[in-house]
Amino acid sequence: MGVEHVEFLVEEPSMEAALQVLAPKILGKVSFTVHPHRCKQDLLDKLPRRLRGYSRWLPRDCRILVVVDRDNDDCRRLKRRLERMAANAGLTTRSAARGSTYRVVNRLAIEELEAWYFGDWEAVREAYPKVPATVPSKAKYRNPDAIRGGTWEAFERILQDAGYFASGLAKIGAARTVALHMEPNRNTSGSFQVFHAALREMVSS
């Protein structure tokens, strides 16, 4: 049975804004709903109860995709925590299914959503033409998932240097604007590639 619907659980409105534009490029005609939270902790606090609720009604042709920023957390520990929440709710995750049917996919944005922007700098340039084209060639930005000091801070700094967002990065507006120009297949962020692959697997199953 193919997947007909995806429920995204995300930690903040900027990820919601990005996915509202980006998800249709990947999912095609598969429907989806994005459920944002106030912050990462809000999502983690509410996730066990939400997953238990899903376990009581989720149709077989639906999937849940949880997206959480890694921030400064240990990747493996955070992923194990998410996997345990799903297991406790009686929902099989992609990692635990080992090729069989699963209901939940857990994915980390490393370290934040803005790393995905650095992974598709062409999209950023289309959205904000005054930013330098040379940014991805600089050593500190070459690996989008290894930018130190906070990816949103780095993204804000580059845009401000180019004359945008003098009073501070408007994260929701930027998410929507950059996502409009993003091409999923060209993104060099490793965490985005894993996220993209999971969605492609869903729609091709």
MDAnalysis code that builds the backbone (N, CA, C; Angstrom):
import MDAnalysis as mda
import numpy as np

u = mda.Universe.empty(615, n_residues=205, atom_resindex=np.repeat(np.arange(205), 3), trajectory=True)
u.add_TopologyAttr("name", ["N", "CA", "C"] * 205)
u.add_TopologyAttr("resid", np.arange(1, 206))
u.add_TopologyAttr("resname", ["MET", "GLY", "VAL", "GLU", "HIS", "VAL", "GLU", "PHE", "LEU", "VAL", "GLU", "GLU", "PRO", "SER", "MET", "GLU", "ALA", "ALA", "LEU", "GLN", "VAL", "LEU", "ALA", "PRO", "LYS", "ILE", "LEU", "GLY", "LYS", "VAL", "SER", "PHE", "THR", "VAL", "HIS", "PRO", "HIS", "ARG", "CYS", "LYS", "GLN", "ASP", "LEU", "LEU", "ASP", "LYS", "LEU", "PRO", "ARG", "ARG", "LEU", "ARG", "GLY", "TYR", "SER", "ARG", "TRP", "LEU", "PRO", "ARG", "ASP", "CYS", "ARG", "ILE", "LEU", "VAL", "VAL", "VAL", "ASP", "ARG", "ASP", "ASN", "ASP", "ASP", "CYS", "ARG", "ARG", "LEU", "LYS", "ARG", "ARG", "LEU", "GLU", "ARG", "MET", "ALA", "ALA", "ASN", "ALA", "GLY", "LEU", "THR", "THR", "ARG", "SER", "ALA", "ALA", "ARG", "GLY", "SER", "THR", "TYR", "ARG", "VAL", "VAL", "ASN", "ARG", "LEU", "ALA", "ILE", "GLU", "GLU", "LEU", "GLU", "ALA", "TRP", "TYR", "PHE", "GLY", "ASP", "TRP", "GLU", "ALA", "VAL", "ARG", "GLU", "ALA", "TYR", "PRO", "LYS", "VAL", "PRO", "ALA", "THR", "VAL", "PRO", "SER", "LYS", "ALA", "LYS", "TYR", "ARG", "ASN", "PRO", "ASP", "ALA", "ILE", "ARG", "GLY", "GLY", "THR", "TRP", "GLU", "ALA", "PHE", "GLU", "ARG", "ILE", "LEU", "GLN", "ASP", "ALA", "GLY", "TYR", "PHE", "ALA", "SER", "GLY", "LEU", "ALA", "LYS", "ILE", "GLY", "ALA", "ALA", "ARG", "THR", "VAL", "ALA", "LEU", "HIS", "MET", "GLU", "PRO", "ASN", "ARG", "ASN", "THR", "SER", "GLY", "SER", "PHE", "GLN", "VAL", "PHE", "HIS", "ALA", "ALA", "LEU", "ARG", "GLU", "MET", "VAL", "SER", "SER"])
u.atoms.positions = np.array([
    [0.845, -1.202, 0.000],
    [0.000, 0.000, 0.000],
    [0.877, 1.247, 0.000],
    [0.644, 2.180, -0.915],
    [1.436, 3.390, -0.995],
    [1.067, 4.390, 0.091],
    [1.986, 5.326, 0.325],
    [1.741, 6.375, 1.310],
    [0.876, 7.457, 0.680],
    [-0.200, 7.837, 1.370],
    [-1.130, 8.842, 0.867],
    [-1.044, 10.163, 1.618],
    [-0.449, 10.128, 2.824],
    [-0.424, 11.343, 3.642],
    [0.763, 11.283, 4.601],
    [1.377, 12.451, 4.839],
    [2.496, 12.566, 5.780],
    [2.172, 13.628, 6.815],
    [2.356, 13.280, 8.084],
    [2.212, 14.223, 9.188],
    [3.611, 14.654, 9.630],
    [3.929, 15.937, 9.470],
    [5.214, 16.474, 9.927],
    [5.040, 17.070, 11.318],
    [5.902, 16.702, 12.237],
    [5.944, 17.319, 13.558],
    [7.269, 18.065, 13.660],
    [7.206, 19.386, 13.774],
    [8.414, 20.209, 13.754],
    [8.430, 21.130, 14.962],
    [9.587, 21.695, 15.241],
    [9.734, 22.417, 16.499],
    [9.403, 23.890, 16.438],
    [9.333, 24.483, 15.248],
    [9.087, 25.921, 15.219],
    [8.445, 26.346, 13.899],
    [7.834, 27.536, 13.883],
    [7.136, 28.008, 12.687],
    [8.022, 28.193, 11.461],
    [9.325, 28.459, 11.631],
    [10.181, 28.640, 10.454],
    [10.318, 27.329, 9.679],
    [10.413, 26.214, 10.375],
    [10.458, 24.920, 9.682],
    [9.116, 24.639, 9.014],
    [8.041, 25.004, 9.677],
    [6.720, 24.855, 9.060],
    [6.657, 25.647, 7.759],
    [7.130, 26.897, 7.791],
    [7.088, 27.752, 6.600],
    [7.898, 27.152, 5.465],
    [9.079, 26.614, 5.804],
    [9.923, 25.997, 4.777],
    [9.248, 24.762, 4.180],
    [8.684, 23.913, 5.030],
    [8.091, 22.666, 4.544],
    [6.811, 22.893, 3.749],
    [6.065, 23.927, 4.076],
    [4.853, 24.204, 3.309],
    [5.187, 24.458, 1.839],
    [6.375, 24.992, 1.585],
    [6.817, 25.262, 0.214],
    [7.618, 24.100, -0.353],
    [8.456, 23.510, 0.490],
    [9.411, 22.500, 0.033],
    [8.808, 21.107, -0.120],
    [7.935, 20.715, 0.806],
    [7.395, 19.353, 0.794],
    [6.698, 18.990, -0.514],
    [5.887, 19.876, -1.102],
    [5.242, 19.489, -2.369],
    [6.224, 19.186, -3.491],
    [7.420, 19.781, -3.435],
    [8.420, 19.505, -4.466],
    [8.921, 18.068, -4.378],
    [8.833, 17.491, -3.184],
    [9.325, 16.129, -2.954],
    [8.187, 15.115, -2.965],
    [7.075, 15.475, -2.345],
    [5.969, 14.531, -2.172],
    [5.038, 14.448, -3.375],
    [5.101, 15.440, -4.252],
    [4.194, 15.418, -5.390],
    [2.750, 15.534, -4.936],
    [1.918, 14.557, -5.309],
    [0.488, 14.612, -5.002],
    [0.146, 14.062, -3.608],
    [1.132, 13.540, -2.883],
    [0.879, 13.036, -1.527],
    [0.541, 14.212, -0.618],
    [-0.557, 14.126, 0.112],
    [-0.963, 15.219, 1.000],
    [-0.100, 15.230, 2.258],
    [-0.094, 16.363, 2.925],
    [0.698, 16.474, 4.156],
    [0.124, 17.565, 5.040],
    [0.447, 17.482, 6.319],
    [0.115, 18.508, 7.301],
    [1.355, 18.762, 8.141],
    [1.637, 20.032, 8.419],
    [2.792, 20.378, 9.253],
    [2.289, 20.918, 10.588],
    [2.755, 20.330, 11.682],
    [2.353, 20.747, 13.019],
    [3.547, 21.390, 13.716],
    [3.585, 22.728, 13.796],
    [4.710, 23.392, 14.466],
    [4.504, 23.471, 15.973],
    [5.596, 23.652, 16.699],
    [5.554, 23.842, 18.138],
    [6.250, 25.157, 18.484],
    [6.224, 25.521, 19.734],
    [6.807, 26.809, 20.134],
    [8.324, 26.789, 20.070],
    [8.901, 25.609, 20.328],
    [10.351, 25.475, 20.361],
    [10.674, 23.977, 20.426],
    [11.946, 23.666, 20.445],
    [12.377, 22.272, 20.493],
    [11.864, 21.566, 21.751],
    [12.001, 22.241, 22.902],
    [11.582, 21.604, 24.144],
    [10.084, 21.354, 24.158],
    [9.323, 22.271, 23.579],
    [7.868, 22.103, 23.497],
    [7.526, 20.851, 22.685],
    [8.217, 20.664, 21.568],
    [7.992, 19.466, 20.752],
    [8.352, 18.201, 21.526],
    [9.513, 18.204, 22.162],
    [9.955, 17.007, 22.886],
    [9.038, 16.692, 24.062],
    [8.536, 17.732, 24.715],
    [7.627, 17.517, 25.851],
    [6.297, 16.919, 25.396],
    [5.795, 17.360, 24.249],
    [4.477, 16.933, 23.782],
    [4.514, 15.685, 22.912],
    [5.691, 15.325, 22.424],
    [5.781, 14.238, 21.463],
    [5.262, 12.895, 21.988],
    [5.589, 12.475, 23.192],
    [5.070, 11.170, 23.649],
    [3.543, 11.089, 23.596],
    [2.874, 12.140, 24.058],
    [1.405, 12.131, 24.055],
    [0.860, 12.165, 22.624],
    [1.490, 12.954, 21.763],
    [1.021, 13.024, 20.373],
    [1.177, 11.676, 19.687],
    [2.290, 11.021, 19.923],
    [2.515, 9.729, 19.284],
    [1.531, 8.676, 19.791],
    [1.229, 8.723, 21.074],
    [0.223, 7.789, 21.603],
    [-1.131, 8.048, 20.950],
    [-1.442, 9.325, 20.730],
    [-2.686, 9.657, 20.048],
    [-2.700, 9.124, 18.620],
    [-1.596, 9.294, 17.893],
    [-1.509, 8.771, 16.531],
    [-1.683, 7.256, 16.501],
    [-1.133, 6.586, 17.499],
    [-1.168, 5.117, 17.491],
    [-2.591, 4.580, 17.535],
    [-3.543, 5.403, 17.986],
    [-4.928, 4.952, 18.106],
    [-5.739, 5.142, 16.829],
    [-5.250, 5.984, 15.889],
    [-6.095, 6.255, 14.720],
    [-5.354, 6.320, 13.391],
    [-4.028, 6.346, 13.400],
    [-3.281, 6.601, 12.163],
    [-3.556, 5.530, 11.110],
    [-4.088, 5.916, 9.944],
    [-4.342, 4.938, 8.878],
    [-3.047, 4.302, 8.382],
    [-3.155, 3.144, 7.794],
    [-1.978, 2.402, 7.335],
    [-1.236, 3.118, 6.210],
    [-1.926, 3.996, 5.488],
    [-1.275, 4.678, 4.379],
    [-0.730, 6.058, 4.773],
    [-0.600, 6.304, 6.081],
    [-0.039, 7.563, 6.578],
    [1.294, 7.322, 7.278],
    [2.151, 8.328, 7.235],
    [3.431, 8.272, 7.933],
    [3.612, 9.551, 8.741],
    [4.415, 9.433, 9.791],
    [4.766, 10.575, 10.639],
    [6.249, 10.851, 10.457],
    [6.602, 12.108, 10.218],
    [8.013, 12.474, 10.120],
    [8.297, 13.569, 11.139],
    [9.149, 13.251, 12.102],
    [9.527, 14.182, 13.165],
    [10.857, 14.825, 12.776],
    [10.889, 16.155, 12.763],
    [12.119, 16.879, 12.421],
    [12.516, 17.751, 13.608],
    [13.714, 17.522, 14.129],
    [14.205, 18.249, 15.295],
    [15.598, 18.791, 14.984],
    [15.875, 20.027, 15.384],
    [17.233, 20.565, 15.265],
    [18.149, 19.837, 16.245],
    [19.332, 19.516, 15.777],
    [20.286, 18.911, 16.707],
    [20.765, 19.923, 17.725],
    [20.993, 21.182, 17.300],
    [21.581, 22.214, 18.158],
    [22.898, 21.673, 18.730],
    [23.033, 21.709, 20.052],
    [24.272, 21.219, 20.680],
    [24.119, 19.825, 21.262],
    [23.025, 19.157, 20.971],
    [22.809, 17.818, 21.513],
    [23.695, 16.791, 20.816],
    [23.940, 15.704, 21.504],
    [24.612, 14.561, 20.889],
    [23.625, 13.882, 19.936],
    [24.040, 13.724, 18.684],
    [23.138, 13.181, 17.650],
    [22.550, 11.839, 18.044],
    [23.415, 10.928, 18.439],
    [22.955, 9.563, 18.731],
    [22.009, 9.540, 19.922],
    [22.340, 10.323, 20.934],
    [21.490, 10.342, 22.132],
    [20.114, 10.928, 21.812],
    [20.089, 12.014, 21.034],
    [18.814, 12.629, 20.664],
    [17.995, 11.685, 19.794],
    [18.647, 11.033, 18.846],
    [17.929, 10.088, 17.979],
    [17.381, 8.916, 18.795],
    [18.155, 8.416, 19.738],
    [17.670, 7.318, 20.584],
    [16.454, 7.752, 21.394],
    [16.479, 8.995, 21.857],
    [15.340, 9.505, 22.635],
    [14.081, 9.536, 21.774],
    [14.213, 10.003, 20.552],
    [13.058, 10.039, 19.644],
    [12.564, 8.633, 19.313],
    [13.500, 7.728, 19.080],
    [13.127, 6.348, 18.765],
    [12.391, 5.697, 19.932],
    [12.854, 5.976, 21.134],
    [12.236, 5.387, 22.332],
    [10.813, 5.908, 22.520],
    [10.603, 7.199, 22.242],
    [9.248, 7.757, 22.361],
    [8.274, 7.044, 21.422],
    [8.712, 6.798, 20.192],
    [7.851, 6.114, 19.226],
    [7.574, 4.682, 19.671],
    [8.620, 3.995, 20.123],
    [8.456, 2.612, 20.564],
    [7.491, 2.524, 21.746],
    [7.606, 3.465, 22.674],
    [6.724, 3.463, 23.848],
    [5.269, 3.727, 23.469],
    [5.071, 4.392, 22.330],
    [3.711, 4.659, 21.848],
    [3.177, 3.513, 20.993],
    [4.009, 2.498, 20.776],
    [3.573, 1.361, 19.972],
    [3.697, 1.585, 18.477],
    [4.533, 2.534, 18.066],
    [4.717, 2.851, 16.654],
    [6.112, 2.423, 16.197],
    [6.181, 1.709, 15.108],
    [7.462, 1.243, 14.575],
    [8.137, 2.355, 13.777],
    [9.406, 2.589, 14.047],
    [10.159, 3.600, 13.305],
    [10.879, 2.962, 12.122],
    [11.293, 3.801, 11.199],
    [12.030, 3.314, 10.034],
    [13.316, 2.615, 10.468],
    [13.989, 3.187, 11.468],
    [15.253, 2.597, 11.929],
    [15.049, 1.219, 12.536],
    [13.945, 1.046, 13.257],
    [13.687, -0.227, 13.929],
    [13.076, -1.257, 12.994],
    [12.455, -0.814, 11.913],
    [11.713, -1.731, 11.038],
    [12.612, -2.648, 10.222],
    [13.832, -2.188, 9.943],
    [14.802, -2.984, 9.185],
    [14.217, -3.499, 7.872],
    [13.602, -2.567, 7.144],
    [13.088, -2.924, 5.827],
    [11.620, -3.290, 5.782],
    [11.006, -3.522, 6.925],
    [9.574, -3.845, 6.935],
    [8.763, -2.557, 7.105],
    [7.464, -2.683, 7.262],
    [6.597, -1.513, 7.347],
    [6.873, -0.707, 8.614],
    [6.909, 0.606, 8.462],
    [7.128, 1.504, 9.598],
    [6.101, 2.622, 9.557],
    [5.947, 3.306, 10.687],
    [4.982, 4.409, 10.768],
    [5.652, 5.751, 11.002],
    [6.824, 5.753, 11.627],
    [7.479, 6.997, 12.045],
    [8.895, 7.074, 11.494],
    [9.276, 8.270, 11.035],
    [10.656, 8.555, 10.652],
    [11.131, 9.725, 11.499],
    [12.278, 9.577, 12.148],
    [12.872, 10.651, 12.938],
    [14.073, 11.209, 12.194],
    [14.101, 12.520, 12.026],
    [15.201, 13.158, 11.301],
    [15.689, 14.382, 12.066],
    [17.011, 14.606, 12.020],
    [17.634, 15.751, 12.672],
    [18.116, 16.744, 11.626],
    [17.865, 18.027, 11.875],
    [18.480, 19.084, 11.071],
    [19.764, 19.469, 11.797],
    [20.902, 19.292, 11.134],
    [22.193, 19.484, 11.804],
    [22.854, 20.738, 11.267],
    [23.062, 21.753, 12.127],
    [22.533, 21.729, 13.485],
    [21.169, 22.403, 13.582],
    [20.835, 23.162, 12.511],
    [19.556, 23.855, 12.482],
    [19.050, 23.904, 11.040],
    [17.814, 24.369, 10.879],
    [17.223, 24.507, 9.553],
    [18.119, 25.283, 8.599],
    [18.784, 26.321, 9.117],
    [19.584, 27.184, 8.243],
    [20.736, 26.445, 7.576],
    [21.160, 25.309, 8.121],
    [22.195, 24.513, 7.445],
    [21.700, 24.048, 6.078],
    [20.398, 23.814, 5.966],
    [19.833, 23.401, 4.689],
    [19.915, 24.530, 3.664],
    [19.884, 25.783, 4.134],
    [20.064, 26.914, 3.207],
    [21.489, 26.939, 2.666],
    [22.447, 26.738, 3.560],
    [23.846, 26.712, 3.119],
    [24.074, 25.574, 2.129],
    [23.271, 24.521, 2.238],
    [23.393, 23.392, 1.319],
    [22.868, 23.675, -0.072],
    [22.090, 24.729, -0.218],
    [21.581, 25.130, -1.539],
    [21.771, 26.639, -1.663],
    [23.011, 27.053, -1.790],
    [23.321, 28.478, -1.815],
    [22.763, 29.157, -3.058],
    [22.567, 28.379, -4.117],
    [21.940, 28.953, -5.309],
    [20.539, 29.471, -4.982],
    [19.821, 28.727, -4.150],
    [18.484, 29.171, -3.746],
    [18.567, 30.457, -2.935],
    [19.549, 30.523, -2.037],
    [19.744, 31.740, -1.236],
    [20.044, 32.919, -2.147],
    [20.890, 32.706, -3.146],
    [21.253, 33.780, -4.087],
    [20.054, 34.232, -4.920],
    [19.188, 33.295, -5.251],
    [17.987, 33.682, -5.990],
    [17.041, 34.494, -5.107],
    [16.990, 34.138, -3.832],
    [16.116, 34.853, -2.901],
    [16.708, 36.201, -2.502],
    [18.027, 36.233, -2.323],
    [18.721, 37.438, -1.864],
    [19.943, 37.669, -2.755],
    [19.757, 38.295, -3.904],
    [20.801, 38.365, -4.939],
    [22.092, 39.061, -4.520],
    [22.046, 39.865, -3.471],
    [23.262, 40.607, -3.091],
    [24.233, 39.783, -2.244],
    [23.839, 38.587, -1.801],
    [24.782, 37.789, -1.011],
    [25.871, 37.236, -1.929],
    [27.099, 37.080, -1.427],
    [28.203, 36.617, -2.274],
    [27.997, 35.190, -2.776],
    [28.352, 34.958, -4.011],
    [28.275, 33.605, -4.577],
    [29.380, 32.716, -4.041],
    [30.423, 33.328, -3.465],
    [31.614, 32.586, -3.040],
    [31.478, 31.936, -1.671],
    [30.360, 32.165, -0.983],
    [30.216, 31.647, 0.388],
    [30.483, 30.140, 0.487],
    [29.908, 29.279, -0.357],
    [30.140, 27.834, -0.202],
    [31.584, 27.406, -0.415],
    [32.391, 28.243, -1.054],
    [33.786, 27.875, -1.293],
    [34.686, 28.188, -0.110],
    [34.170, 28.932, 0.862],
    [34.962, 29.256, 2.053],
    [34.982, 28.049, 2.993],
    [36.133, 27.821, 3.582],
    [36.329, 26.606, 4.384],
    [35.292, 26.461, 5.494],
    [34.936, 27.548, 6.158],
    [34.026, 27.433, 7.313],
    [32.581, 27.167, 6.905],
    [32.269, 27.334, 5.609],
    [30.908, 27.089, 5.145],
    [30.814, 25.914, 4.177],
    [31.940, 25.284, 3.896],
    [31.961, 24.245, 2.856],
    [31.074, 23.063, 3.220],
    [31.082, 22.680, 4.489],
    [30.212, 21.598, 4.966],
    [29.062, 22.231, 5.747],
    [27.871, 22.293, 5.180],
    [26.755, 22.992, 5.840],
    [26.423, 22.459, 7.222],
    [26.669, 21.183, 7.463],
    [26.322, 20.580, 8.750],
    [27.435, 20.710, 9.790],
    [28.520, 21.388, 9.431],
    [29.645, 21.519, 10.361],
    [29.997, 22.979, 10.628],
    [29.072, 23.889, 10.329],
    [29.316, 25.312, 10.574],
    [29.299, 25.566, 12.077],
    [30.336, 26.187, 12.585],
    [30.446, 26.396, 14.021],
    [29.832, 27.729, 14.434],
    [29.359, 27.768, 15.690],
    [28.847, 29.017, 16.235],
    [27.402, 29.307, 15.928],
    [26.687, 28.316, 15.386],
    [25.275, 28.501, 15.093],
    [25.026, 28.848, 13.645],
    [24.259, 27.993, 12.948],
    [24.040, 28.233, 11.519],
    [23.109, 29.412, 11.268],
    [22.128, 29.632, 12.134],
    [21.241, 30.764, 11.873],
    [21.970, 32.065, 12.121],
    [22.878, 32.079, 13.106],
    [23.675, 33.284, 13.346],
    [24.589, 33.574, 12.153],
    [25.202, 32.512, 11.613],
    [26.063, 32.692, 10.446],
    [25.263, 33.173, 9.241],
    [24.085, 32.594, 9.049],
    [23.228, 32.985, 7.934],
    [22.794, 34.443, 8.084],
    [22.384, 34.816, 9.289],
    [21.982, 36.197, 9.540],
    [23.133, 37.162, 9.268],
    [24.332, 36.806, 9.717],
    [25.496, 37.680, 9.552],
    [25.800, 37.933, 8.078],
    [25.742, 36.857, 7.277],
    [26.026, 36.998, 5.842],
    [24.976, 37.878, 5.167],
    [23.710, 37.660, 5.512],
    [22.653, 38.471, 4.894],
    [22.736, 39.924, 5.331],
    [23.053, 40.153, 6.593],
    [23.178, 41.537, 7.060],
    [24.350, 42.240, 6.392],
    [25.457, 41.523, 6.204],
    [26.611, 42.116, 5.515],
    [26.258, 42.495, 4.076],
    [25.268, 41.792, 3.503],
    [24.850, 42.075, 2.131],
    [23.738, 43.123, 2.074],
    [23.324, 43.621, 3.246],
    [22.323, 44.682, 3.271],
    [20.907, 44.241, 3.572],
    [20.725, 42.982, 4.005],
    [19.390, 42.479, 4.336],
    [19.229, 42.367, 5.852],
    [17.995, 42.480, 6.331],
    [17.643, 42.213, 7.731],
    [18.497, 43.002, 8.726],
    [18.573, 44.298, 8.535],
    [19.382, 45.142, 9.419],
    [18.943, 45.029, 10.876],
    [17.656, 44.820, 11.105],
    [17.145, 44.732, 12.477],
    [17.061, 43.298, 12.989],
    [17.586, 42.335, 12.230],
    [17.577, 40.935, 12.653],
    [16.863, 40.042, 11.654],
    [17.322, 38.812, 11.554],
    [16.783, 37.861, 10.591],
    [15.314, 37.557, 10.871],
    [14.480, 37.749, 9.872],
    [13.073, 37.342, 9.965],
    [13.004, 35.876, 9.545],
    [13.082, 34.975, 10.526],
    [13.298, 33.556, 10.230],
    [12.160, 32.926, 9.425],
    [10.933, 33.277, 9.738],
    [9.803, 32.671, 9.024],
    [9.757, 33.152, 7.579],
    [9.906, 34.444, 7.378],
    [9.902, 34.990, 6.021],
    [11.060, 34.462, 5.199],
    [12.240, 34.370, 5.815],
    [13.411, 33.850, 5.105],
    [13.212, 32.388, 4.738],
    [12.621, 31.620, 5.642],
    [12.381, 30.199, 5.377],
    [11.483, 30.024, 4.162],
    [10.428, 30.788, 4.129],
    [9.478, 30.696, 3.012],
    [10.133, 31.140, 1.701],
    [10.904, 32.217, 1.755],
    [11.509, 32.783, 0.553],
    [12.594, 31.884, -0.018],
    [13.461, 31.366, 0.851],
    [14.544, 30.493, 0.371],
    [13.969, 29.174, -0.129],
    [13.018, 28.598, 0.601],
    [12.434, 27.310, 0.202],
    [11.782, 27.387, -1.168],
    [11.256, 28.540, -1.502],
    [10.623, 28.730, -2.801],
    [11.595, 28.434, -3.946],
    [12.887, 28.685, -3.713],
    [13.895, 28.514, -4.761],
    [14.718, 27.235, -4.601],
    [14.506, 26.490, -3.529],
    [15.332, 25.303, -3.278],
    [15.009, 24.173, -4.250],
    [16.055, 23.494, -4.676],
    [15.940, 22.301, -5.512],
    [16.460, 21.129, -4.688],
    [15.591, 20.258, -4.203],
    [16.024, 19.200, -3.277],
    [17.187, 18.350, -3.771],
    [17.249, 18.078, -5.055],
    [18.284, 17.165, -5.558],
    [19.683, 17.759, -5.536],
    [19.819, 19.067, -5.392],
    [21.159, 19.672, -5.436],
    [21.678, 20.066, -4.055],
    [20.901, 19.812, -3.004],
    [21.295, 20.249, -1.672],
    [22.461, 19.417, -1.144],
    [23.507, 20.087, -0.678],
    [24.722, 19.394, -0.225],
    [24.753, 19.129, 1.277],
    [23.733, 19.573, 1.999],
    [23.675, 19.289, 3.433],
    [23.388, 17.804, 3.640],
    [24.241, 17.133, 4.385],
    [24.041, 15.708, 4.640],
    [22.734, 15.429, 5.355],
    [22.381, 16.271, 6.321],
    [21.138, 16.037, 7.061],
    [19.929, 16.272, 6.161],
    [20.033, 17.214, 5.211],
    [18.927, 17.389, 4.273],
    [18.822, 16.189, 3.342],
    [19.945, 15.677, 2.893],
    [19.923, 14.531, 1.980],
    [19.240, 13.329, 2.621],
    [19.491, 13.114, 3.913],
    [18.859, 11.999, 4.622],
    [17.357, 12.238, 4.772],
    [16.980, 13.479, 5.074],
    [15.571, 13.861, 5.149],
    [14.892, 13.657, 3.787],
    [15.517, 14.136, 2.741],
    [14.989, 14.035, 1.383],
    [14.824, 12.568, 0.977],
    [15.831, 11.746, 1.280],
    [15.785, 10.332, 0.920],
    [14.620, 9.614, 1.600],
    [14.360, 9.982, 2.858],
    [13.247, 9.340, 3.583],
    [11.918, 9.676, 2.932],
    [11.744, 10.919, 2.519],
    [10.491, 11.298, 1.870],
    [10.359, 10.634, 0.500],
    [11.451, 10.590, -0.240],
    [11.400, 9.941, -1.553],
    [11.061, 8.459, -1.412],
    [11.596, 7.836, -0.388],
    [11.288, 6.423, -0.142],
    [9.790, 6.245, 0.139],
    [9.220, 7.172, 0.908],
    [7.790, 7.074, 1.226],
    [6.938, 7.119, -0.029],
    [7.218, 8.078, -0.897],
    [6.342, 8.264, -2.056],
    [6.588, 7.225, -3.135],
    [7.721, 6.519, -3.061],
    [7.997, 5.496, -4.070],
    [7.599, 4.111, -3.613],
    [7.171, 3.991, -2.356],
    [6.829, 2.658, -1.822],
    [5.427, 2.250, -2.265],
])
